[in-house]
Amino acid sequence: EKDMLDEMTLTLSGDTMTITVNDDTIITIDGEDATLDELQVGDTVSFFLDGETVTSLSVGMPEPTQPMQAPEQN
């Protein structure tokens, strides 16, 4: 079974780069599992690279389930 390789072009601060994603790339949109097809032009993404291959890519920020704050001392 051959790995699916997809290239996508991103624009970062005016610079354009092409990244490679494969079947192992974890893609999430607003914290939910997603596919490359669900990405939209103009989405703001963050991603992690291993060499030139993207290991994970996320769009949007998952809404925190509760406000982040330091635990209170009892």
C-alpha positions in Angstrom: 0.0 0.0 0.0 1.6 3.2 -1.2 1.5 6.3 1.0 -0.5 9.2 -0.4 1.7 12.2 -0.7 0.1 15.6 -1.1 1.8 18.9 -1.5 0.3 22.1 -0.4 1.5 25.7 -0.8 1.4 28.0 2.2 2.0 31.7 2.4 3.9 32.8 5.5 4.3 36.5 6.2 4.4 37.1 2.4 6.8 34.1 1.8 5.4 31.1 0.0 6.6 27.6 0.8 5.4 24.2 -0.3 5.0 21.5 2.4 4.4 17.8 2.0 1.8 15.9 3.9 1.1 12.2 3.9 -1.2 9.6 5.4 0.6 9.9 8.8 0.1 13.7 9.0 -2.4 14.5 11.7 -4.8 17.2 10.5 -7.2 19.0 12.9 -9.6 21.9 12.4 -10.8 23.6 15.6 -9.6 20.6 17.5 -11.5 18.0 15.4 -9.9 15.4 13.2 -10.1 16.6 9.6 -8.8 15.7 6.1 -6.7 17.8 3.7 -9.8 18.3 1.6 -11.4 20.2 4.4 -8.8 22.9 4.5 -9.9 26.2 2.9 -7.8 28.8 1.1 -7.1 31.5 3.6 -7.2 29.2 6.7 -4.5 30.1 9.2 -2.6 26.9 10.0 0.1 25.9 12.4 2.2 22.8 11.7 5.1 20.8 12.9 7.8 19.6 10.4 10.0 16.5 10.5 12.5 17.4 7.8 10.3 18.5 4.9 7.3 16.4 5.9 4.5 17.8 8.0 3.8 15.6 11.0 0.8 17.6 12.2 -1.2 20.5 11.0 -4.0 22.4 12.7 -6.4 25.1 11.7 -7.9 27.4 14.2 -7.6 27.1 17.9 -9.7 24.6 19.8 -12.0 26.4 22.2 -10.8 25.8 25.7 -13.4 23.8 27.6 -12.8 26.1 30.6 -10.9 29.3 31.1 -7.2 28.6 31.8 -6.2 29.8 35.2 -3.9 28.8 38.0 -5.4 26.3 40.5 -6.4 28.0 43.7 -4.5 27.1 46.8 -6.5 25.6 49.6 
